[in-house]
Amino acid sequence: MDWKTLRATLRFDGAAWRRFAELGCVYGPEWWKRGSPPVIAAIIFAIARAQRAAVLANQRQIRGSVRGPSGWLRERWHAYRVFAEFARSVTEAMEQWGPRPRPLELHVVGAEIFDGALAEHRGLVVLTGHFGSWEVAARHLSGLGRPVSMVVAREPNPTVRDFMHAIRSRHGFRVIYSDRSVFTGLPILQALRRDEIVGMQIEPWGPMPGSHEVEFCGCPARFQLGPFAVARVAGAPIVPVFAVRTGIRRYEIRVVGRFDPKTPAESVAALGATVGAYERLVREVPAQWLMFEDVWGTPAAGACAADEVVPRAAGLRRR
C-alpha cells in the first residue's frame, strides 16, 4: 500500500473508519449506538473545514442569516445538527444493512399512492434525496417482493468503494453506478422493463447536460431530468419518497406524489413539482438535509450566486 492510499484509508471518510463504524453500529452495545453519534459528529464538524463551510452556507440559504450577538454561535449550532443527523443516519443505516438489524418503527404517509403504482406492474422509479435516512428507507424496499436496483454515485474516497458496495448488495440489491454521467440510462431502462423498482436520488448537482433550472430554497439550482426521461421512455410511474427521522429507529416515510410523464414538457413539470415538495420538506426539517456540498456557492444568505458551482460529490469529502 502506497502512502497516498494509506492516507485515504485513514481519512475520516476512509475505509478504516467505515469498517470501525460498522463494528460499532452492528455489534456495539445499545448505549454506544445511542450516545456515540453526537460525539463523533462533533469531532468531524471540528476537523472537516470544507464540509462545515458548505453546510453553513446551505443552512443560511434555508434559514436566513442569524443576526445579533448570538448569531455566530446559532449558525454553527444549526450546522452541527446536520452533522449529528448524518452520524445518526449512518449508525442506523449500517445497523439495518448489517447482519443483525434491529426492528424499526415506520409510519408511512401516502402508502396508497405507492401501492397503486407498484400494482400496475410497469416498473417503478422511486425518487428520494440526501434527506433523513434514505438508506434505511431503501433497505425496506426489499420486503415488497420485487427486485430492487439503486442508482448511486461512487464514493468519493476510493478506499471505501468495495466496502460500501458489499453493504449495499448484501441483501439482494443491485447497484447501478451513475458517476454523474449524463445519465446511466440503459441498465435502468432494462430494470424498469423487467418490472423492477429503481431507487434514485434527486439533488442539485450543477449545470450538467440534461439538467433543468428550478428555483430551490429561493435560488435557482439545476436538477437532473434523467429520472423523468427514463421513466417516460419505459412507461413507468415515478413516486417521490422521503424518510423523516422522528426518533431512535423511528421514521415517517412520506410518499409525496406520483407522476406519469408522457412528453418532455410533462417531465419538466414533474421535476418542478418534485423539487417543490423536496423544498417544503427541507424547510420543515433543515437539519435532516444531509448535503455537504455548497449547493449555490453563496457566501451570504439569500444572495444567489452569479456563477454556478458544480458540486463534485455528496457525502463527506476533503478538498
C-alpha positions as CSV (number, residue, x, y, z in Angstrom):
1,M,0.0,0.0,0.0
2,D,1.5,3.3,-1.0
3,W,1.4,6.4,1.1
4,K,-1.4,8.1,-0.8
5,T,-3.6,5.1,-0.4
6,L,-2.8,4.8,3.3
7,R,-3.7,8.5,3.8
8,A,-7.0,8.0,2.0
9,T,-7.8,4.9,4.1
10,L,-7.1,6.7,7.4
11,R,-9.1,9.8,6.4
12,F,-12.3,10.5,8.3
13,D,-14.3,9.2,5.3
14,G,-11.9,6.3,4.6
15,A,-12.2,2.6,4.7
16,A,-10.6,2.2,8.1
17,W,-13.1,4.4,9.9
18,R,-16.1,3.0,7.9
19,R,-15.2,-0.5,9.0
20,F,-14.7,0.6,12.6
21,A,-18.1,2.3,12.4
22,E,-19.8,-0.8,11.1
23,L,-18.4,-2.8,14.0
24,G,-19.9,-0.3,16.5
25,C,-23.2,0.0,14.6
26,V,-23.8,-3.7,14.3
27,Y,-22.1,-5.3,17.3
28,G,-21.8,-2.4,19.8
29,P,-23.9,-2.1,22.9
30,E,-27.0,0.0,22.9
31,W,-25.5,2.8,24.9
32,W,-22.8,3.2,22.3
33,K,-25.3,3.2,19.4
34,R,-27.3,5.9,21.1
35,G,-24.5,8.0,22.6
36,S,-21.6,8.0,20.2
37,P,-23.2,9.7,17.1
38,P,-23.4,13.2,18.6
39,V,-19.8,12.9,19.8
40,I,-18.4,11.6,16.5
41,A,-20.4,14.3,14.7
42,A,-18.7,17.0,16.9
43,I,-15.3,15.7,16.0
44,I,-15.9,15.6,12.3
45,F,-17.6,19.0,12.5
46,A,-14.4,20.4,14.1
47,I,-11.9,18.9,11.5
48,A,-13.9,18.9,8.2
49,R,-13.5,22.5,7.3
50,A,-14.7,22.4,3.8
51,Q,-17.8,20.4,4.6
52,R,-18.5,22.7,7.6
53,A,-18.3,25.8,5.4
54,A,-20.6,24.2,2.8
55,V,-23.2,23.2,5.4
56,L,-23.1,26.7,7.0
57,A,-23.8,28.2,3.6
58,N,-26.6,25.8,2.8
59,Q,-28.3,26.3,6.2
60,R,-28.1,30.1,5.8
61,Q,-29.8,29.8,2.5
62,I,-32.6,27.8,4.0
63,R,-33.0,29.5,7.4
64,G,-31.7,33.0,6.6
65,S,-28.9,34.8,8.4
66,V,-29.0,34.8,12.2
67,R,-28.2,38.3,13.4
68,G,-27.4,39.6,16.8
69,P,-24.7,38.8,19.4
70,S,-25.5,35.0,19.4
71,G,-25.8,34.8,15.6
72,W,-22.4,33.2,15.0
73,L,-23.0,30.5,17.6
74,R,-26.5,29.7,16.5
75,E,-25.4,29.3,12.9
76,R,-22.8,26.8,13.9
77,W,-25.3,25.0,16.1
78,H,-27.6,24.7,13.1
79,A,-24.7,23.3,11.0
80,Y,-23.6,20.9,13.7
81,R,-27.1,19.5,13.9
82,V,-26.7,18.4,10.2
83,F,-23.5,16.5,11.1
84,A,-25.3,15.0,14.1
85,E,-28.2,13.9,12.0
86,F,-25.8,12.4,9.4
87,A,-24.0,10.5,12.2
88,R,-27.3,9.1,13.5
89,S,-28.3,8.2,9.9
90,V,-25.1,6.3,9.2
91,T,-25.4,4.5,12.5
92,E,-28.9,3.2,11.9
93,A,-28.3,2.6,8.2
94,M,-25.2,0.4,8.9
95,E,-27.2,-1.4,11.6
96,Q,-30.1,-2.1,9.1
97,W,-27.8,-3.2,6.3
98,G,-25.8,-5.4,8.6
99,P,-26.4,-9.0,9.6
100,R,-28.2,-8.0,12.9
101,P,-30.8,-5.3,12.0
102,R,-32.9,-4.1,14.9
103,P,-36.7,-3.5,14.5
104,L,-37.8,-0.1,13.2
105,E,-40.9,1.9,13.8
106,L,-42.2,3.1,10.4
107,H,-45.2,5.3,9.7
108,V,-46.0,5.6,6.1
109,V,-47.9,8.6,4.8
110,G,-49.4,8.1,1.3
111,A,-48.9,4.4,1.2
112,E,-51.9,4.0,-1.2
113,I,-50.0,6.1,-3.8
114,F,-47.0,3.8,-3.7
115,D,-49.0,0.6,-3.6
116,G,-51.2,1.7,-6.5
117,A,-48.2,2.5,-8.7
118,L,-46.5,-0.8,-7.8
119,A,-49.6,-2.8,-8.5
120,E,-49.6,-1.7,-12.2
121,H,-46.5,-3.8,-12.9
122,R,-44.9,-1.3,-15.2
123,G,-41.7,-0.9,-13.1
124,L,-41.4,1.9,-10.6
125,V,-39.0,4.8,-10.2
126,V,-38.6,5.8,-6.5
127,L,-37.1,9.2,-6.2
128,T,-35.6,10.4,-2.9
129,G,-32.8,12.7,-1.7
130,H,-30.0,13.0,0.8
131,F,-32.5,13.6,3.5
132,G,-33.2,11.9,6.8
133,S,-32.1,8.4,6.3
134,W,-32.7,7.4,2.7
135,E,-30.6,4.3,3.1
136,V,-32.8,3.0,5.9
137,A,-35.9,3.6,3.7
138,A,-34.2,1.9,0.7
139,R,-33.4,-1.2,2.8
140,H,-37.1,-1.8,3.3
141,L,-37.9,-1.9,-0.3
142,S,-36.6,-5.4,-0.3
143,G,-39.7,-6.6,1.5
144,L,-42.0,-5.6,-1.4
145,G,-41.5,-8.8,-3.4
146,R,-39.8,-7.0,-6.4
147,P,-36.1,-6.9,-7.4
148,V,-34.6,-3.5,-6.4
149,S,-31.8,-1.5,-8.0
150,M,-30.3,1.5,-6.5
151,V,-28.6,4.2,-8.7
152,V,-25.8,5.8,-6.8
153,A,-22.6,7.8,-7.4
154,R,-19.4,6.1,-6.5
155,E,-17.9,7.0,-3.1
156,P,-15.5,10.0,-3.5
157,N,-12.9,8.2,-1.4
158,P,-11.8,5.1,-3.5
159,T,-10.7,3.1,-0.4
160,V,-14.3,2.7,0.7
161,R,-15.9,1.8,-2.6
162,D,-15.6,-2.0,-2.3
163,F,-16.8,-1.9,1.4
164,M,-19.9,0.2,0.5
165,H,-20.7,-2.0,-2.5
166,A,-20.6,-5.1,-0.3
167,I,-23.0,-3.4,2.2
168,R,-25.5,-2.2,-0.4
169,S,-25.6,-5.5,-2.3
170,R,-25.7,-7.7,0.9
171,H,-29.5,-8.1,0.9
172,G,-30.0,-8.8,-2.8
173,F,-30.0,-5.2,-4.0
174,R,-28.4,-4.4,-7.4
175,V,-26.3,-1.3,-7.5
176,I,-26.1,0.8,-10.7
177,Y,-23.4,3.5,-10.6
178,S,-24.2,6.8,-12.3
179,D,-20.8,8.5,-11.7
180,R,-22.5,11.8,-12.5
181,S,-22.7,10.9,-16.2
182,V,-25.4,12.5,-18.4
183,F,-27.5,9.5,-17.3
184,T,-26.8,5.9,-16.8
185,G,-29.9,5.1,-18.9
186,L,-29.7,1.6,-20.4
187,P,-29.4,-0.6,-17.3
188,I,-32.1,1.5,-15.6
189,L,-34.4,1.2,-18.6
190,Q,-33.9,-2.6,-18.7
191,A,-34.6,-2.9,-15.0
192,L,-37.9,-1.0,-15.3
193,R,-39.0,-3.1,-18.3
194,R,-38.4,-6.1,-16.1
195,D,-41.0,-4.6,-13.7
196,E,-38.3,-3.8,-11.1
197,I,-38.1,-1.0,-8.6
198,V,-35.3,1.5,-9.3
199,G,-34.3,3.9,-6.5
200,M,-32.7,7.2,-7.5
201,Q,-31.7,10.4,-5.8
202,I,-32.6,13.9,-6.9
203,E,-30.2,16.6,-5.9
204,P,-29.0,20.0,-7.4
205,W,-25.7,18.7,-8.8
206,G,-25.0,21.7,-11.0
207,P,-25.1,22.6,-14.7
208,M,-24.7,19.2,-16.3
209,P,-26.1,18.2,-19.7
210,G,-29.7,17.2,-19.4
211,S,-30.4,19.3,-16.3
212,H,-33.1,21.9,-15.9
213,E,-33.0,25.0,-13.8
214,V,-35.6,25.1,-10.9
215,E,-35.9,27.5,-8.1
216,F,-34.9,25.8,-4.9
217,C,-35.0,27.5,-1.5
218,G,-35.0,30.9,-3.0
219,C,-32.2,30.5,-5.6
220,P,-32.1,28.7,-9.0
221,A,-30.4,25.3,-9.0
222,R,-30.1,22.7,-11.7
223,F,-31.7,19.3,-11.2
224,Q,-31.3,16.3,-13.5
225,L,-34.2,15.5,-15.8
226,G,-32.8,12.0,-16.4
227,P,-35.0,10.1,-13.9
228,F,-38.1,11.6,-15.5
229,A,-36.8,10.9,-19.1
230,V,-36.1,7.3,-18.5
231,A,-39.4,6.7,-16.7
232,R,-41.2,8.3,-19.7
233,V,-39.4,6.1,-22.2
234,A,-40.0,3.0,-20.0
235,G,-43.7,3.9,-19.4
236,A,-43.1,3.6,-15.6
237,P,-44.6,5.8,-12.9
238,I,-42.4,8.0,-10.7
239,V,-43.1,8.2,-7.0
240,P,-41.0,10.6,-4.8
241,V,-40.5,9.2,-1.3
242,F,-38.6,10.8,1.6
243,A,-37.7,9.4,5.1
244,V,-38.0,11.8,8.0
245,R,-36.3,10.6,11.2
246,T,-38.6,11.1,14.2
247,G,-36.5,9.4,16.9
248,I,-34.2,6.5,17.6
249,R,-35.1,3.8,14.9
250,R,-38.3,5.7,14.2
251,Y,-39.2,7.1,10.8
252,E,-42.0,8.7,8.9
253,I,-41.9,7.6,5.3
254,R,-43.6,10.3,3.1
255,V,-44.9,9.5,-0.3
256,V,-45.4,13.0,-1.7
257,G,-47.0,12.3,-5.1
258,R,-47.0,10.3,-8.3
259,F,-46.1,11.3,-11.9
260,D,-46.6,9.6,-15.3
261,P,-44.9,12.0,-17.8
262,K,-45.7,11.3,-21.4
263,T,-44.0,14.3,-23.0
264,P,-40.8,16.3,-22.3
265,A,-42.9,19.2,-21.1
266,E,-44.6,16.9,-18.6
267,S,-41.2,15.6,-17.4
268,V,-40.2,19.2,-16.7
269,A,-43.4,19.9,-14.9
270,A,-43.0,16.7,-12.8
271,L,-39.4,17.7,-11.9
272,G,-40.7,21.1,-10.8
273,A,-43.4,19.6,-8.6
274,T,-40.9,17.1,-7.1
275,V,-38.4,19.8,-6.3
276,G,-41.2,21.9,-4.8
277,A,-42.1,19.0,-2.4
278,Y,-38.5,18.5,-1.6
279,E,-38.0,22.1,-0.7
280,R,-41.0,22.1,1.6
281,L,-39.5,19.2,3.4
282,V,-36.1,20.7,3.6
283,R,-37.5,23.9,5.1
284,E,-39.6,21.9,7.6
285,V,-36.7,19.9,8.9
286,P,-33.5,21.7,7.7
287,A,-31.2,19.7,10.0
288,Q,-32.0,16.5,8.1
289,W,-30.9,17.8,4.7
290,L,-27.6,15.9,4.6
291,M,-25.9,17.9,1.9
292,F,-22.2,18.5,2.4
293,E,-21.6,20.5,-0.8
294,D,-22.3,24.2,-1.1
295,V,-25.2,23.9,-3.5
296,W,-25.4,27.5,-4.6
297,G,-21.9,28.7,-4.0
298,T,-23.3,31.6,-2.0
299,P,-21.2,33.0,0.9
300,A,-24.1,35.1,2.1
301,A,-27.6,34.0,2.9
302,G,-30.3,35.0,0.5
303,A,-27.9,36.0,-2.3
304,C,-28.0,34.0,-5.4
305,A,-24.6,33.3,-7.0
306,A,-23.7,34.9,-10.3
307,D,-21.6,32.0,-11.3
308,E,-22.8,28.4,-10.7
309,V,-20.6,26.0,-8.9
310,V,-20.6,22.3,-9.9
311,P,-20.5,20.1,-6.8
312,R,-18.3,17.1,-7.1
313,A,-19.9,14.6,-4.7
314,A,-22.4,14.1,-2.0
315,G,-21.1,12.9,1.4
316,L,-18.1,14.0,3.4
317,R,-15.0,14.8,1.4
318,R,-11.8,16.7,1.9
319,R,-10.8,19.2,-0.8
